[in-house]
């Protein structure tokens, strides 16, 4: 019995390991998003080859049933990243010289400004006295002799 079990294990182990080397059918995970391999749309195509992160060597896969995807689309738009100039310029229609012009727009002017507020100053009397005493109290403080007593 053990010999039969060991023989079955020896036969089944290489077959399961070789299953990764076979062909694969590529099915996109999202509708409308193609799977592109080396510039070929491989959606719903058969891919054959020994490739991926699990292998120490990289062999180019063979794709059966894929279609070539053009990297620079042949459309009438200008894409600066493609580094190709457009085939022709804009279609500009020059109006006739003796056409009726639209009325002139009314003049319009608008401006904005900002400035700081003037600094707050104590009012200065028109005829100030010769000597100005410092204020006493919360703003001027007390004489030093009074501040030492409690």
ABEGO torsion letter per residue (X at the ends): XAAAAAAAAAAAAAAAAAAAABBBBBBBABBGBBBBBGGBBABGBBBBEBBEAABABBBBBBBBGBBBBBABBBBABBBAAAGBBBABBBBBBBBBAABBBBBBBBBBBBBBBBBBBBBBBBBBBABBBABBBBBBEAAAEBBAAAAABX
